[in-house]
Amino acid sequence: MFRTKFITLLIFNGLFVWINCFNQTTSSLSYQSPADWAWNEHRAWTIVFIGWLSISGLLNIYFILNYCGLLILKKKLIENLIKYQIKNFGIQT
């Protein structure tokens, strides 16, 4: 029941978005791509979305590499920091 209502809403939403991408002119319908429509109508939100998408993509790459153990730099950085502290400050960890 819920699934069919949800699919129906998605279909109607897609239909309305498709209709809104057309501008009524005197001669005919001219197609405007959804990306152009989003940029013209909602420029700030488009910038926020693209920025969020970029940051989340980079974070996902970082987390995947970190999970796979491919980020050796972090481990070496901590080891060098500990060696520096022991050498210069006599701090034992």
CYANA upper distance limits for C-alpha pairs under 8 A (distance plus 0.5 A):
  1 MET  CA      5 LYS  CA      6.92
  2 PHE  CA      6 PHE  CA      6.56
  3 ARG  CA      7 ILE  CA      6.62
  4 THR  CA      8 THR  CA      6.56
  5 LYS  CA      9 LEU  CA      6.66
  6 PHE  CA     10 LEU  CA      6.72
  7 ILE  CA     11 ILE  CA      6.70
  8 THR  CA     12 PHE  CA      6.72
  9 LEU  CA     13 ASN  CA      6.45
 10 LEU  CA     14 GLY  CA      6.56
 11 ILE  CA     15 LEU  CA      6.60
 12 PHE  CA     16 PHE  CA      6.62
 13 ASN  CA     17 VAL  CA      6.66
 14 GLY  CA     18 TRP  CA      6.56
 15 LEU  CA     19 ILE  CA      6.66
 16 PHE  CA     20 ASN  CA      6.58
 17 VAL  CA     21 CYS  CA      6.86
 18 TRP  CA     22 PHE  CA      7.74
 21 CYS  CA     31 TYR  CA      6.67
 21 CYS  CA     32 GLN  CA      5.60
 21 CYS  CA     33 SER  CA      6.76
 21 CYS  CA     34 PRO  CA      6.69
 21 CYS  CA     37 TRP  CA      7.34
 22 PHE  CA     29 LEU  CA      6.57
 22 PHE  CA     30 SER  CA      6.20
 22 PHE  CA     31 TYR  CA      5.31
 22 PHE  CA     32 GLN  CA      6.33
 23 ASN  CA     29 LEU  CA      6.48
 23 ASN  CA     30 SER  CA      6.19
 23 ASN  CA     31 TYR  CA      7.26
 23 ASN  CA     32 GLN  CA      7.76
 24 GLN  CA     28 SER  CA      7.49
 24 GLN  CA     29 LEU  CA      5.94
 24 GLN  CA     30 SER  CA      7.60
 25 THR  CA     29 LEU  CA      6.53
 25 THR  CA     30 SER  CA      7.72
 32 GLN  CA     36 ASP  CA      7.03
 32 GLN  CA     37 TRP  CA      7.06
 33 SER  CA     37 TRP  CA      6.78
 34 PRO  CA     38 ALA  CA      6.51
 35 ALA  CA     39 TRP  CA      6.61
 36 ASP  CA     40 ASN  CA      6.56
 37 TRP  CA     41 GLU  CA      6.42
 37 TRP  CA     42 HIS  CA      8.44
 38 ALA  CA     42 HIS  CA      5.77
 38 ALA  CA     43 ARG  CA      7.22
 38 ALA  CA     46 THR  CA      7.24
 39 TRP  CA     43 ARG  CA      5.16
 39 TRP  CA     46 THR  CA      6.79
 42 HIS  CA     46 THR  CA      6.58
 43 ARG  CA     47 ILE  CA      6.77
 44 ALA  CA     48 VAL  CA      6.76
 45 TRP  CA     49 PHE  CA      6.50
 46 THR  CA     50 ILE  CA      6.63
 47 ILE  CA     51 GLY  CA      6.54
 48 VAL  CA     52 TRP  CA      6.51
 49 PHE  CA     53 LEU  CA      6.48
 50 ILE  CA     54 SER  CA      6.65
 51 GLY  CA     55 ILE  CA      6.70
 52 TRP  CA     56 SER  CA      6.49
 53 LEU  CA     57 GLY  CA      6.51
 54 SER  CA     58 LEU  CA      6.74
 55 ILE  CA     59 LEU  CA      6.63
 56 SER  CA     60 ASN  CA      6.54
 57 GLY  CA     61 ILE  CA      6.81
 58 LEU  CA     62 TYR  CA      6.71
 59 LEU  CA     63 PHE  CA      6.57
 60 ASN  CA     64 ILE  CA      6.56
 61 ILE  CA     65 LEU  CA      6.64
 62 TYR  CA     66 ASN  CA      6.47
 63 PHE  CA     67 TYR  CA      6.44
 64 ILE  CA     68 CYS  CA      6.68
 65 LEU  CA     69 GLY  CA      6.72
 65 LEU  CA     70 LEU  CA      5.70
 65 LEU  CA     71 LEU  CA      6.66
 66 ASN  CA     70 LEU  CA      6.41
 66 ASN  CA     71 LEU  CA      5.93
 71 LEU  CA     75 LYS  CA      8.05
 72 ILE  CA     76 LYS  CA      6.78
 73 LEU  CA     77 LEU  CA      6.44
 74 LYS  CA     78 ILE  CA      6.86
 75 LYS  CA     79 GLU  CA      6.79
 76 LYS  CA     80 ASN  CA      6.56
 77 LEU  CA     81 LEU  CA      6.62
 78 ILE  CA     82 ILE  CA      6.72
 79 GLU  CA     83 LYS  CA      6.76
 80 ASN  CA     84 TYR  CA      6.56
 81 LEU  CA     85 GLN  CA      6.69
 82 ILE  CA     86 ILE  CA      6.70
 82 ILE  CA     93 THR  CA      8.02
 83 LYS  CA     87 LYS  CA      6.51
 84 TYR  CA     88 ASN  CA      6.44
 84 TYR  CA     89 PHE  CA      8.38
 85 GLN  CA     89 PHE  CA      5.80
 85 GLN  CA     90 GLY  CA      6.99
 85 GLN  CA     91 ILE  CA      6.21
 85 GLN  CA     92 GLN  CA      8.46
 86 ILE  CA     90 GLY  CA      5.01
 86 ILE  CA     91 ILE  CA      5.30
 86 ILE  CA     92 GLN  CA      6.55
 87 LYS  CA     91 ILE  CA      8.44
